[in-house]
């Protein structure tokens, strides 16, 4: 995977905050919904994603039984003339709730709100739970002939690459 593809992948994940969330129902059927996410970077840990989900939502119930998930993040449809050329990444991982009394909860909450400040009011509602998604694999499509599967280590490396323009 070329450096420019790593930069594009990081920007795609960092600059979007919406995704299609795939969960597994109790009878094993796939279920897809729409969620907001934030990228969490902690010293000594690979990057993770944070989801703030209502326990009233079907997908949250699914996650509490089966934590395996898939997230699809896409570039804005208006960014390309041909929808098949749309940059996209499918992430696979596992989501675990972070208890409000967990030592790392305040930092996770701050990370989430740093990227999605308009969601502050949801933290006051008792049915909302913050989930941390440990990323296990990614399938990135950056356009025609630019598709890559990344394991957890390669994905973490791509999410650590600098997006600054070299001078």
DADAQUI-V441172 format. One line per field, one symbol per residue. phi: phi as a letter, one per 20 degrees, with the letter a starting at -180 (. if undefined). A space follows every 50 residues. Layout:
phi->???
This chain:
phi->.fgffffffffgffedccbeddcdffenefbcbdcebcedccgncfgcdd cdcefeegffgfffecffcccddcffgffbfdgfeffbbddcacdcfdff efgefgffffffffdcffegfffeefeecedddeedabcdcdpgmccbdc fgfffffffeffefffe
